[in-house]
């Protein structure tokens, strides 16, 4: 059962949020929504899948974030010949020259870092993708009969290029479900791109300075769990998710017509814990409807499958999610008295 976090915890996370943004702005121009979603995911103990064309500073953003949080950072360039041992690590046989005895020693792979950038995850075969996803879920890796714990905090940000599909291994929907958010990294505005050109063609960029330690982050992650959520907001979040499932009772006709698959229970969990983190980052000790609405797209866009006909007409997951939000009452009495939602609650 959730209890209110103390005022000091709320103030610490809100202050940390402002200090992190200040440090990131020394290096990164714009991308405010992307940064917000990354921070929410981090403090929720989740992982992110970033999608965007090359050249949008995804790697720079992630490495700068790690630096501002005083966390170890590792970048893995995923390629078709990358094997699980290349990212996990392997046992090597070492000989003690003094005694002449030999013993196995584990050499850690690049997964043993606080922040791991899995660059172009869709370029490596499913076997290596599965090794990464297992590490994300279990927060440990197994080599032989030995289990090795990963760093804490452990935050994976995987990128994929939406343009090139030839020679890639797209992540199946079931594996994308392991990521808390799918973050869309979009082109900068004119003024932002002008500032990017000015900064990157002049003197070297400023360096971000650490503002939080690993222990601070783990402590703040625990504080997120203490944020209370009303039964109404739980029902509201559950209503959004259940309306993505075509063929179920109470689901809008446009969902059944345009989607072939909906989101599972993990979507509700991430929607609620993400809303808690968002509230704390904004200096509130309670969750509001706006927190749930703001995170509906990043939580759901990679968990729903648009049908072929709808996709050929230009219908996007975000558009469907927007319509679902528009058709869902936000007031408690309106939601519980609506005949369609009574059907959803009873199913």
N, C-alpha and C positions, 0 to 999 in steps of 0.2 A: 504493500500500500504506500502511495506517495505521501511525503510530508513536505511542508514548505521548506525550501532551502533558506538558510539564514541570510540576513541582509548583507553580511560581509561577503558571502559567496556570490550573491547577485552582483554586487559592486565590483568584485574581483574580475568576474567574467566580462562584464560590460566594459570595464577599464582595459582589460586585455584585448578585447575586440578593437577598441579605438587605437590602442598602441600598435597592434599588428597592422591595421589598415594604414597607419601613419608610416610604418616602415616599408610596407609594400609600395606605397605611392612614391617612394624615393626611386624605385626601379621600374615599376609597372605603371603604364598609362591606361586608365579606364578598366574595363572588365570587372566592374564592381559587383555585378550579380554573380559572376563566376566565383569571385573571391568569397562572397557571402556563403554560397552553397558549399564551397570547399571547407570553410570554417565550421559550418553547421555539421557537416559530415564528420569532420575530425573530432569535434567535441561530443558527437553521438557514438563514437567508436565504429563508424562505418567506413566504406570505401567508395571511390568515385570512378565512373567511366566517363572520360572526356572525349567529345567528338567535335572535330573542327579541322578545317583545311590547314595545310602546312603554313608556317610563317606567322602564326598568331601568338607567339611567345608562350606556348603552353609549358615547355621545359623551363624557361626562365622564371615563369610564375611559380612553378612548383618548387624549384630549387631555392628561390627567394623566400617562399613561405617557410621552407625547412630551416633556412638560415635565421629568419626572424623568430622562430620558435626554439632555436638552439637545439635542433634535432639532427641526427645523422641522416644523410641523404644518399640514395643510391639510384643510379639510372641504368636500366636494362634496355638495350636496343633489341627488340624481338625480331628475329630473322627466321627464314624457313629451316635452317639447320641447327637452331637452338634446341638443346636437350634439357630435360628436367634437372640433371646434375649441374648444368651450367648456371642455374639460378639458385638451386638449393645448397649445393656444396657436395663434397664427396669425402670418403675416407681414403687416406693415403698411408702407405706403409713406410714407417720411419725406423732407421736403425740407430741405436745408441752406440756411438763409437767406443765409449768407455767399457761397456759391458758386453757389447756385441749382440744384445737382444733386439728384437724387432717388435714394434707395436703399431697399432692403427691409431691415427690421429685425424680428427674431423677438421677439414678446412671449410670454413663458412663461405657460402656463396653470397651474392649481392642482395638476397632477400633479408639478410640479417642487418637491417637498418630500420630506423624509425619511420622514414618516409621513402617509399619505393615508387619510382616512376617506371611503369611498364610501357615503354614507348612502342606504339604500333602493335598492340597485342594481337590484332587480327592477321599479322604476318607470320605467326609461328604456328606449328601444328597443334592439334587438339591435346596431345599428350603433355606438352609443356604448358599450354593454357590451363589444363586440369591441375597440374602441380601448383601453379600460382593460386588458383581458386581454392584449392584445399588448404594452402597456407593461410589465405585470407580468412577462411571459415574457422579453422582449428587453432590458428595463431601458433602453430608449431609445424615442424617437418619431421618425417621419419626417414632415417637412412639405415638400412639393414634393420636391426631390431632395436635401434636406439632412437629415442625421440628428443628433438632439440627445440627448446622454447624460443620463440622469436622475441624481438625487442618489444617493449611496452613504453609508450604507445607504438602501435604498428598501423600505418596508414598507407594504403595502396591507391595510386592514381594511375589508371590505365588509359592510354589514348588510342584512338583509332581514326583513320582517315576515311571520310565518307565518300570520297571521289573514286579512288582506285579500288576496284574489286578483283582485278585479275591477279592470280597468284596469292590470294589471301584465304584465310580460314575464319570466316565470320563466327563470332561467338553465338551459340544457340541461345534462344530466349531463356531456357532453364539456367544457363550459366550466367547470363546477364543479370538474372534475378539476385545473384550474390552481391551485386553492387547496390549500395543504398541509393545513389543518385546517378542519373545519366545527365551530365552537364553539357549544354550546348555552348561552344566557344565561337562567338560570331565575330564578323568583321568590325573593326572600330569605326566610330563616327568620324566625320571629316576633321573636326577639331582635335580629336584624339590622335588620328593618324598624322596630323600636322605636328603635334607635339612629339610623337614617336620619331618622326623624321628629324626633328630638331635635336632631340636628346642623343639618338644613336649615331649621328654623324658629327658630333662634337667631341668633347673630352669624355673619358671613361665615365660610366654610370656610377652613381653613389652606391655604396654597399648597405644592405639592410643590417641592422644590429639586433642581436637576440633580446627578446623581451619576456620570454617564458621558457622555463626549463621543462624537461620531460616529466619530472615529478609534479610540477605545477599543472601540466596538462592532464595527467592521470587524476589528480585531485579534482580539477574542474569537470572532468568527465563523470566523476561520481556525483558531483553536485547537480548535474543535468537530470539524473535519475530521480532526484528529490522533488522536482517540479510537479505540482499536482495538475491533473487533468479532470475536468468535470465529466460526468456520464454523458451529458449532452454532446460535448466535443468528441468523445469516443464514438458515440452513435453517428455524429456527423462525418467523422473520418471513415468509419466503416461504411456509411452510405455511399460516399464517393467511390470507394474501392469496389463494393459489390455491384454498383451500376456499370462497371466495365465488363461484366461477365454476360456475354450474349446468351439468350435463351433462358436465363434465370427469371424468377418471378419479380415483377415490378421494374424490370430494366427498360429504359426508354427504347422506343422503336428504332431510333437512329443508331443506337449502339448495336442492336441485333442486326441491323442492316449493314453496318460499316466495319464491325470488328468480328474477327474469327476466334479470338482468345482474349481473356481478361486477366487481371492481376490476382495473385494469390494472397494468402494471409501475411506473408512477409511484408507486403506493401503497407498494410495497416500498421504493423510494428514500426517500420521506418518512418511512416508519416507522423505517428504520435511522438516518437523519441526525437525526431527532427524538429517538430513544433516546439518541444520543450527546450531544445538547444537554441532555437531561434529566439524564443521569448527571453531567455537569459542573456543572450548576446545583445539584445536590445534593452536590457536593464529592467526586465519585468520578471516577477516571481510567479506568474500565472500564464497559461496558454490562452490565446484568443483565436477566434475563427479565422482571422487573417493569417495566422501562422500556418494553419492547415492548408488554406487556399494557396498560399505562396509556394508551398512545397509539393502541391499535387502534381504539377508537371514534371519536375525532376525525379519524383518517386515513381510515377506511373508510366512515363513515356516509353521506357524500355521493357515494360511488363505487359503491354497490350499489343496485339497484332492486328494491324489494319488489313481488311480483306482486299483482294486483288482489284475488284471493281472500284471500290472507294479510293484505293491508292492511285489507280489510273486517272481518277478525276481530280487528283491533287489534294485529297483529304489527308491531313497529318494527325499523328497521335495528339499533339498539343491542341489542335482545333477541337477534337472530340472531348478532350479533358476540359477545355474551356466551356463547351456546351453542357457538360455534366455539372460543372460548378454553377452555371447559370440556372440550371433546372433543379437545384437542390436548395430548399429553404434553409436560411441560417438561424432563424429564431427557433427556440426549442418547441414552443407550442405549435408553430406552423409545421415543423418537421414531424412531430409525433402524431398530429391530427390528419396529416395528408394520407389519403387512402392508398396511394401508390407506395409510400414509404412504410405504411403499416404492413403491406404485403411483404416488403423486403425484410422488415424486422421479424415477421412471423415465419419466414422461410428458413 
